[in-house]
Amino acid sequence: MSKCLNFKRVLVIYTGGTIGMTPNDNGVLVPEPKAFERFIRKDVSLHDPSLQVPDGFLALPLVKDQSVRVIYQFIEYDPLLDSSNMAGKDWKRIAQDIGRTYDLFDGFVVLHGTDTLAYTSSALSFFLENLDKPVVVTGSMIPIYETRTDGRNNFVSSLIISGCYKIPEVCVVFANKLLRGNRTVKVNCNSLDAFDSPNAPLLGTFEGDIIINNFLVRPGPGARPLAVTGEFQMNVASLRITPDMSLDLIRSALAEPIMGVVLESYGSGNIPSNWSEITSLLRSAVNRGVIIVNCTQCLAGSVAAIYDAGAVLSDLGVLSGSDMTSEAAYTKLAYVLGTDLPHHNKIELMKMNLRGEITA
């Protein structure tokens, strides 16, 4: 058995998702507790049994051009979650597990289902203040047990990034791409290339070589320690504008106890400006203290008050979401509203680029 003194420790937080699912008797994919790590330990492409490592750790086989060995340890959630069931309390749990073990590991990998992966990666980016180590969120479209799986490549790439690179951000690794977590959206529910960041360039790519665009990586916090505090305030709604939509629907989306709303508007941030009932409802909500953030329904681009139909929102006190994704705007609202800051400070935080979620 060989011994390595130069290694990096990675904590793998396995929350659930397709990557570890198996078909039940009805052919439906469901999570199977304790099966994932057992499988990994038997797969020599994911674990090198010849390397002497501390108890409870697995060893990633030697990576080309890397001078360190990555060893990793699992936390498996009970119960394992389909990501459609992920909620604010689960985001907080993941963040707290990272905070609790932060000084023991060099990086972190979160294994997650794909449906709400963009929400979780965005939420973690806001909740993990002063992050100085890589946190990589990944998953797969095909379970890792299957021959055609994309899970093996996504998992290995995530371990390499979290163990071998200085990237003090929450990132997403998927289909040979490294994306900023709060810029990521799921763009395809059928393709293995399921995620993209339409409003931000890739932080890196994994093809023949691993290429990291270091000039795009956000700087670390310096000497400021990691802070994992506060709560997610989940009284946040998403309201997508549609032609001739029901006023009752709008009224319900803005009613108490709602404290924040992501308004998904047309094009560059427009709503029907000739429909006075809508503007009246929005004005009333803003006056009541509801923070409303305007985001475009488009996959790419930014909101801007260049038309009368968009300028009316600014006049009402609706905040511009600039080029934030709806997922980032939603989780940022949940994070900001969960602080104990005065209302005007919360508004200022929503306008600021906190974690690279807005193009500066």
N, C-alpha and C positions, 0 to 999 in steps of 0.2 A: 504494500500500500504506500503510495507516494504522499509526501507531506509538502504543503505550500504555506509559506509564511506571509506572502503578499496577496491578501484576498480582501474583497469588499463584501460586506454583508447587506443583503436585501431582504426586506420583509414583504411577503406576498399575502395580501388580504383577499381571500377568496370569498366573495359575497354571493356568488351564484352566476346564472347566465348560461347561455347556450354552450359555451366552451366546455362545461363539465356535465352536460345533460346526456341522458340515455333514454331510449324509447321505452315506455311502459307497455303493458299487455295490449293496450289499444293503439300502440304506435305513436303516442303523443310524447314529445320530449319533456322530461321532468328531471330535476336535479337529483343526484344520488349521493347522499352524505358519505363522506370518507373515501369515496372512490377515486377522486382526482389525485390526491397525493400518492395513493397506492400505485396508480398508473404511472405517475411521473417517476417514482423510484425504480420502476422496472424498465424505463425507456432510456437507453444509453445515449440518446441524442439530447436528453434533458437532464440527466444525472450521471455523473462520473463516479461510480462506486470505488474506483481505485484511489481517489483522493481522500486523505485523512482530514475530516472536518469535525467541528464540535457536534456533540449530540443534538439530534433534532434538525440538523441542517442537511440540505442537499447541495450538490456541486454542479454548476453548469460546466459542461466540457469546455476545454480550452478554446478561446475565441481567437481567430487569426488577427494578428497585429495588436493584440492587447497584452499588456505586461502583467495584468492582475487576473486572479481567478475570482469569479462571482460565486458566492455561496448564498443560499437562500433558505428561509424558514417560512412555514405556513401558519396563518391564522384562518380557520374555516368557520364561517358564520353558521349559526344554528338558530332558526332554519335557514337553509340556502334560499335565496330570493330570485324569482323571476323579476327582471328589472322593471317590468310594468307595475310591480308592487312596491317599488322603491319610493320612500317618502322622506320628508325633512329629517325625521328622527334617525333615519339610516345614514343620511349624509353626515349628521352630527356624530354618529357612532364611528364611522370611518375616520373622520377628522380626529376624534378623540383617541382612537387606537394609534393613529400616526403620532399624535402628540405624546402619548404615554410611552411609546417606544422610540421616540425620536433620537435620543442620544445613543441608542444601541445599534442603529443601522445607518448605512450610507445612502440608502435609497429605498423607495417603496413602489410596489406594483399592486394595483387594485384590479382584480379580475371581476368583470361586471357584464351583465347582459347588455345588448346593443340598443334596446328601445329607448332607454332613458340615460344612456351613457353620457350624452352631451350635457344633460342636466347635472349629473353627478360631478363630472369633471369641472363644470362651471362653478357649482356650489363649493367644491373643495378649494378652488382657486381663491375664492373670497374668504372662506372661513379659516384657511391656513395663512395667517398673517406673519410676515417676515420669514417666509419659507426660504431655506438655504440649501435644500436637497431636492433631487428629482422625485416627483410623485407621478407615476405613469399609470394611466387608466387604459385597460385594454379588454378584449374579449374575442369572440369569433362568431362567424356566421354558421360554421359547421363544427359540431363537437370534436374535441381533440382525440376522441377514441376512433374516429372514422378516418379512412385512408386519405380522403381528399381534404382533410381539415386545413383550415387556415389558422387554427388555434396555435399550432406548434410554432410557426413563424412569428406570429404576433407575440406570443409569450416569450420566446427567446429574445426577440428584438427588445422587448420591454425590460427584460433582465439586464441586457447589455447596457441600455441607456441608463437605467437606474443605478447600475453598479460601476460603470466605467466612465461616465461623463458628468461634468459639472454643469447641470442645467437646473437652476433653482426655481423651477416652475411646476405647476400641474400640467401635464401633457397627455396627449392621446397618441398611442401607437396603434396603427391599423393599416394593413395592406401596404407595407413598406413605406409608410409615411409617418413622420413625427409632426404632430399638430399642437398648437397651443390649446389647452383644454377649454378655455372660455371663448374660443373662436370656432369650435368644432360643431358641426351639425351632421345628423344622419341624412344622407342624400339618396340612399338607395336601400330598399329593404330586401332586395334579391341578389345583389352583386356582392362579391367578396370585398370589393372596393367601396365600402358602405359609407365612409365618412370623408368629409372635406372641410376646408375652412375658406369659404368663398371670398371673404373680405380680408384675409391675411395670408401672407406667403407661408409656405411650409417651413418649420424649424429644421427639418432634416429629411433625408431619404435613405432607404436601405435597398440598394440594388447590388451591383458587384461589390461596391464599397459602401461603408457608412459615411455619409456626408452630413455634417452638422453646420448649419448656417449660424455660426456663433454671433455674428453681428446682429441677429434678430433676437437672440436670447436675452431676456431681461436680466439686469444686474441683480446680484444678491443683496440682502439687507444689511451687510456689514456685521457689526457686533450686536445688532438688535436680535434678541432671542425669539424663537417661534412663539406665537400666541394663538391659542385655540380657546376662545372664549365666546360668550354670548349664546344666542339662540337663533334659530331660523323662525321668522314670523311668517307662517304659512297662510295668512289671510290675504293672499295675493291671487288675482284673477288674470286670465288672458282673454282679451276681447278682440275678435277678428271682425273687422268691418266688411260687410257684404251689401250688395245692392238691395235697397228697400227692406233692410233688416227690421226685425221686431223691436219696437221701443220697449216692450216689456223685458226682452232679453237684455237690452242695454241697461235698463233700470236695475235689473237683478244683479248684473255684473258689477254695478257701482254701489250697491246698497251695503249698509252695515251688515256684518262686521268687516267688510273688505277695507283694507288699509292701503293697498297698492294694486295698480292695474297696468299690465302690458297691453297697450293699444296697438294692434297690428293693422296698419293703415295701408291704403293703396300707394303703389309707386314710391315716390320720394317723400311720402309722409302725408298723404291727402285723405280727407274725409268729405262727405257731402256737405259743403259749406252753405248750401241753400236749404238745409233741413234744420230749422231753428230748434226743434225738439232735442236733437242730438247735442247741439252746442249748449243748450240750457242744462241738460243732464250732466254733461262734463263739467260745466262751470260750477254747478251745485256741489259736485263731488270734490273738486279742487278746493272750493271754499270750506268744505267740511274737513279738509286735511288729508284727503286721499292723494297719494303721489301717483300720478299717471305718467307713464313713459311711452313715447311714440316710437314704434319700430316699423320698418317696412315689411310687407308681406313677401317681398321679392327675396330670392335666394342670395343675391348679391346687391351691393349698393348701400346708400345711406339716405336717411331722411334729411330734408332741407326745405326750408320755407320759401320755395321759389315760385309757388302758385298760391293764389288766394285760398284755395281749398286746404292748403297746408299751413299758411300763415295764421289762419283762424285758431289753430290749436295752440300755437305759441302765445297768442293773445289771451287765451283762456287760462294759461298757466300750466299747460301740459309740457312736460320736459322732452327734449329731443333725445332719442336713444342713439343718435348718430348711426354708426354702422354695427352696433351690437346685434348679436343674434337674439332671437326671442328667448332662447334658453338662458343666455347670459343675463338678459334684462330681468327675467323672472327670478333667477336665483340671486342676482344682485339686490333686487328689491327685498327678497326674503331675508337676506343678510343685513342690509342697511336698516330695515324696519325692526329687526331684532335687537339693534343696539339701543342703549338708553340715552342716546343723544337727543337734543332738542330738535323739533321738526325742521327748522331752517337748516340745521347742520346735516340732517338726513338728505335734504334736497341738494345741498352742495356736494355731498358724497356721491349721489347719483349722477351728478354732472361730471365728476372727476374720472379720470382713467386710473383705476385702482390697481389692476393686475394685467394690463395689456388687453382688456376687453374692448377698448375703443381705439381707433386709429388716431394717434396724437397729431 
